[in-house]
Amino acid sequence: MATLEDLGVSAFINILGALVFLILFAVLRIQPINDRVYFPKLYLAHKRAHDHSSRSAVRRFVNLNLCTYIRFLSWVPGALRMTETDLIHHAGLDSAVYLRIYTLGLKIFLPIAVVALLVLIPVNVSGGTLLDIRKEVVFSDIDKLSISNVSPGSNRFFIHLLMAYVFTFWTCFMLYKEYSNVAFMRLHFLASQKRCADQFTVIVRNIPHVSSHSTSETVDEFFRRNHPDHYLGQQAVYNANRYAKLVKKRERLQNWLDYYQLKFERHPDRRPTGRTGCLGFCGREVDQIDYYRARISELEKRMASERHKVLNDPKAIMPVSFVTFDSRWGAAVCAQTQQSKNPTQWLTDWAPEPRDVYWQNLAIPFFSLSIRRFLISVAVFALVFFYMIPIAFVQSLANLEGLEKVAPFLRPVIDVKVVKSFLQGFLPGLALKIFLYILPTVLMIMSKVEGYASLSSLERRTASKYYYFMLVNVFLGSIIAGTAFEQLSSFLHEPPTQIPRTIGVAIPMKATFFMTYIMVDGWAGIANEILRVKPLVIYHLKNMFIVKTERDREKAMDPGSIGLGENLPSLQLYFLLGLVYAVVTPILLPFIIIFFTFAFLVYRHQIINVYNQEYESAAAFWPQVHSRIIASLLISHVTLFGLLSTMKAAYSTPLLIFLPLLTIWFHKYCKSRFEPAFRKYPLEEAMEKDNMERASEPNLNLKSYLANAYLHPIFHLFEEADKEETVEVRIDKAQQQQQQHHHYRQEEETHVRSSSQYHEETHFRSTHETQYHDESHVRSSHYHEGIHVRSDTDSPSPSPPHFVYHYDIEP
């Protein structure tokens, strides 16, 4: 059990480490050579440019201005200077709302800490019950500040009960205000947001197969029939995952080729050579430049073959489509209603914004999604219990006194004062942090296997898995494992009726372990986040061996993102610890307050200068944040109820029953009051925005605006790979009919004869021209992948446009 001295050692090590990280950051960030590491977001936003002035070579790499070293904490006021409104414009609503989680933690725990320290600490200290049972359980001086030190059956528990009600009501009040504010911010953000493709687009999954019809034809006919007034067009989705893997492999080979060519340029008298086997230690010796050129050439042949397969295999078109509408109102109606009598077909939802789409998962058949998610659920369940083994080992380090009783032969090593303080005060938190390091990556891979179609969904699902893992392993696992080690002797020698009392007394004693964990993860860990050691090293390695141009230097930057999948569960663990231990062991609250304050400053700086968010979900993650803080409240009630029930508090314990009931009622009320703003888009708002747009831009060509919004990235790769081949790609969007018709005729006369897959004669027939609907009909004897070809001579009314777009691809 960690003592005050052990915690002092831990605090010294972590504070010293945090100061070292901050000093290194203050020095490294002002060096010109590191500018792209610590300010990449400003470079990407073109708010900062590389200095090409004729300065000396030394000044281009090292800052010789001594005044900037004196102002090493200038980043703190810089992080606070930007207003929240400016922050939303600069980094998006997701980033601004993420920071509000830290301020919410301060709003909740600062008043709670003041009241708890002034009221509960004196009550606990004056209890004295641990002195009476010191032979039965292991405890430290810190435990005297907890509820465990209050005598069983004491009337003092009414004070703890009152504080539990006060803390719960205050937390719910702050949650209500914050939920209301975030919901308003989201609606205002969506209302003031500029025109975006996702506002007019719906993703349709599990499209049924119709014989003698392509997927594009089936989608077109269905939406023409069921949404005749607002349907604009549709974009097919292609299974190009294999080609994308080949492209990534080629990029890796090209990087190695660039590296060896630069090496040869520096030493022209010596050709770089190496072995082709494992890690370069075995296999035949080859010229590295010739070797990688040959591998790239071979790979390009495979890429050409795969590209041809993607473009010509009808099976490459997936039963998924992005359907566009001529108004936000039409898209909202489609996205938020059931489309078919069969509820498993024609599943519609709002399309993610184009940069949020995770294209690889769109190729997963819909019927396999439920199977995948079931298997991943089983795998997560197994992983949670697998991790209990290292968690138990960590707890054995944290509870050396209990371990000495079981294994006396370790006593000579453990009794060394320095070793003992280090093991109990610092090592447990560090070991747990190391065990958790790789876990978010594993959980993200699992989420991808489940088949979610957007990056935001993947991060939210990863956050859900990680939260349950933190709850079971880090919180409950640490308490259970720690109790087992500490109280093993008591369990073996006391009557079974006394075991619940022993557990009830021992649970608050784990506060010392969580204090060490907060110092490692929340103090030193946050300081390491701002230093960015890994991106710093990788950037300079790339700059040394790969970078040849300014474009290469931009690619070498790694701005990263907030990482909601990892950071949200960690934040929710701090809320859980604070709410559970606010009544049980209030001395833990200052550690949490320091974390929220420090982390808020660091992440605000990173969001302004570093992170480049991959997508914008308009704070869609907030309902999860709210629900898990409510869950933390409920866990705190159950924990307190269990403790009081073991302490003979027969009069005060029953009064706790009303707390979880009131908390659940509050959660249901907030869910019905605010959550619809995060799940649905009001038709009233959509219609109002459509009317305003029509009034301000009466000549808006929405078809042209949506033309390439959801074009699969594979076709952009085709353009870069081979610009001489003409590829006909079906895109159900609109453009001006006369320009498209003229362009197609020119390309047809020039290229169709030389392309074997496009030798069939194609005819265009123009039948209607209206203000919002232009129609082109294409006849062809076959369907290529993504090429929508149909004849509608019997159509009685104007219909949405159907065009064949041409992409000229040159090498």
WOFEN-V82381 format. One line per field, one symbol per residue. psi: psi as a letter, one per 20 degrees, with the letter a starting at -180 (. if undefined). A space follows every 10 residues. Layout:
psi=???
This chain:
psi=pprhgghggg ggghgggggg ghggghghhj phhjhihilh hhghjkipqp ojrlrqhghi hpojohhhhh lijihghhhi hprhghhghg irhggghghh hghggghghg hggggghhgh ghgghjgjhh hhkiihqprr hhhiiriiip ppjqihhhgh gghggghghg ghghgggggg ghgghghhgh hiqrpqhihj qppprlpqpp qjqrgggggg hghhhimhhi pgaqpqpqnk hgghhhghhh gghhghgggh ghhhhhmiio pprrqiaojj irrqprohgh ghgghggghh ghggghghgh iiohiipqlq qopqrjqhgh hggghjqphq hoiiqlpqrp pqqhiipnhh ihipqhhigh gghghhgggg ghhghhihgh ghgghhhimh ghhhhhnhii hhghipgggg ggghhggghg ghhghigigh gghggghhhh kqjqhghghh hghgghghgh ggggfgghgg ggggggjggh hhirqhiigh ggghhhgiii hhghghghhg gifhghhhgh hlgghggggh gghhhgphrh ghhhhiqnha rhlhhghghg ghhhgggghg jghgniihgh ghggghgghg gghgghhhhf pnphrojlki ighggghhhg hgghhhgggh ggghhikkmh hhghiihhgh ghggggghgh ghghhhhihq pphggggghg ghghhhmhkp nhghhjgjgk ppihhhhghh gnjhpppppp omrqrpgggg gggggghghg hhhjohiliq ppqppphqor hipppppppq irprpioopq plhjpirqrr qoqoqpoppq .
